């Protein structure tokens, strides 16, 4: 095995103190923004949480939560979630105003605890777990967006952590079922189910996994909409913008700081280059996803273990790659990606790879440096979380392609070794 591969296998436990201190410093620097927002405790923060609490109040009084007229004090914003989301946050709504310190602290705690749980679940040491948990709030600026908006998307984080751990233990249908449940908070992550046929060697297992995810999604949807009776039509009408004179998420402008998604970024870059033909960004996106798919397939082919499923880091990277296809990607939605990128830094045996964690932590300052450049700087600043995600995904995929890790069922020299039953 090459020396470079040996270097790539080392965890932070065997890294020099200077490396660990450097990673800690980068993590603390990234945490500065969410901590500053947390300490500021601006009473204007938490506008999405105010909508959720307003919907809860409406439901308690027998009113339709999907009519903005029944949500006073929410700046005419509509409630876009299933009823169970409001009931889940009922204790938080009862504890204090949406702009208080309690909700941001709780949401930040959910993120940090979930990231610590996924690292421990993958076998990392307490030191590596603490380092990853310290890094989590600063990645992609997502925690800061959650603190400011109070958006309940952070509830997806524990579910994606459970899905990662289920995949790691060979419970692929269970992982898909958890993703199906996660998609009832925001429907777009349902696209992640497409990863299962690609990552599972047996197409029948992939089909069963997709069926499990769709079944859970449909069951939760039915359990929430059937009790609403005729009110279920209002839920659909609100999502599609069919209620006259009322705000709907589908009617919001796509792209920029409020919706940094890849299709909008491609269009913005084409306009900056004075290319006004609509086919150019579409072609560029097609080539981007073709290259991305070829890279993922190449990484998948490097697995020499004969395992029926891809390794956990590739599972996480595939979900991230599919996320780039989403046409709506709010800044707070990036919080769901944080456990995925951290789990992608863990080698078999629970070794946190310092070079990959360092690449994640450097993505934000590099994106910030590019944002200071002329011409494209303004575009990069507007799509800051997306640019950081693209840099992170590129670094992690390149590492997987050129510094492949041996499977959990292979010794460092490539010879088969015994594994626990059911782990693959």
Buried (B, 14 or more C-beta within 10 A) or exposed (E): EEEEBEEBBBBBBEBEEEBBEBBBEBBBEBBEBBBEBBEEBEEEBBBBBBBBBBBBBBBEEEBBBBBBEBBEEBEEBBBBBBBEBBBBBBEBBEEEEBBBBBBBEBBBEBBBBBBBBBBBBBBBBEEBBBBBBBBBBBBBBBBBBBBBBBBBBBBBBBBBBBBBBBBBBBBBBBBBBBBBBBBBBBBBBBBBBBBBBBBBEEEEBBEBBBBBBBBBBEBBBEEBBEEBEEBBEBBEBBBEBEBEEBBBBEEEEBBBEEBBBBBBBBBBBBEEEEBEEEEBBBEBBEEBBEEBEEBBEEBBEBBEBEBEBBBBBBBBBBBBBBBBBBEBBBBBBBBBBBBBBBBBBBBBEBBBBBBBBBBBBBBBEBBBEBBEEEEBBEBBBBBBBBBBBBBBBBBBBEBBEEBBBBBBBBEEEEEEEEBEEEEB
